[in-house]
């Protein structure tokens, strides 16, 4: 059967343990998923360029370089790339309901392509990425 090309996925997540779990899960989900991890938000755009990312997954938290306002600036920069790179925002809906609401609104406003809650299973996350 025909198979789509490699999905190059860049992860930009604050939590190291969560990021490792997501990386392992995505890599195990589909052999056509190539997963890269950005070491810090300031390097994410360059990494997307270098690996020609097809999907960028960014964790959003209420502080630092992972704030929604900073993430949306990065979304905008990614949209300026000469190819399509979908942006998926990851937010913990349990620890910050207001932030989760703001992330949903950003997707409604088409500032990002989709969002997912941190509480979903890694397999569900991989399935969503597969549909982008």
N, C-alpha and C positions, 0 to 999 in steps of 0.2 A: 504494500500500500504506500501511497505517496506520503512523504513526511515533510512538514514545514522545515524551514531552515533553523539553524541554531538560534536559541533565545539567549542573548547576552544580557544578563541581569546584574545590575549594580545595586548593592545594599549599602545604605547609609543609615546606620542605626547607632544610637547612643550606647545601648546596653550590649556589652561584649558577649555575655552568656546567651542572651536572646539571639543575637546576630549569628553566633556559631550554630545554634540549634536550627535557625532558619536556613543557613547555608547548607548544612548537612541534609536537611529535609528536602530542599529544592534540588540539590545535586542528586539525591536518591530518587526523586519523583520522576525525572525524565532525563535520559542520557543526553538529550539535546539542549539542556539548560546549562549554560556556562555562567557560573556565579562568581562575581568579583565583590570584594568588600572594600569600601572606602574607609581609610583609617581616620579621617576627620572631614567634616562638612566642607572645609575650604578646598579639599582635593577632589570632591565629588564630580564637579563639572569636567575637570581634566581627565579623570578616570573614564567618564562617559564618552568623552572624545576618543581617548586612546583605544578603548575596547569596542568602540562603535555600539554602545549599549542600545538594546531594543526596549528594555524596561528598567526604570529606576524606582526602587522601593526606598522610601524615606520615612523614618520614624519621626513623629512629631511629639514634642514634650513642651511643658510650659516655660522653659528657660533656656538660656544660652543659644548656641548656634542651631539648636534643634527646634526653636520657636516657630510657630506657624508663619509669621511674617518673613523670617529668613528662608524657610522652606519654599514659600511662594516665589521669592526672588530667584531661587535656584530652579524652580519649575519654569519660570519665564525664560531663564537662560537656556535651559534644556530645549525649550520649544523653538529656540533660534537656531538649533543645530540643522545641518543640511539634510538630515534624515529624520524619520519619525522615531521618537523615543517616548514611550508611554510612561506617565508618572503615577505611581501608586503610593498614597500616603497611609502610614500605619499609625494608629492612635489607640491609647488605652482608654476605653470608654468607661471603665470602672473607677479609675483614680481621678479622672477629670472630665466630668460630663459636659461642662461648658466648652472645653477645648474640643471634645469629640463633636459637639454641635457646630463649632466654627469650621472644623475640617469638612464635615458634611456640606456646609454652606459653600465652602471653597470649591468643592466638586460640582455642586449645583451651578455655581457661577462659572464653571468651565475653566478654573484656574489650575486644576489638576484633573487627570483622567479618571481616577477612581480612588476609593479609600477602603481600608479594611481594619477591623478591630483587632487589637493585640490578643484578645481572648480566643480567637478562632484557632482551629488546628492548623499546623503547618501544611498539612495535606490540602486543606481548603485554600490557604494562601497560594500554594502551587497551582491549584486549579484555576484560581482567579487570574494569576499571571499568565497561564496558558491560554486564557481567552482574550487577553489584551491584544 
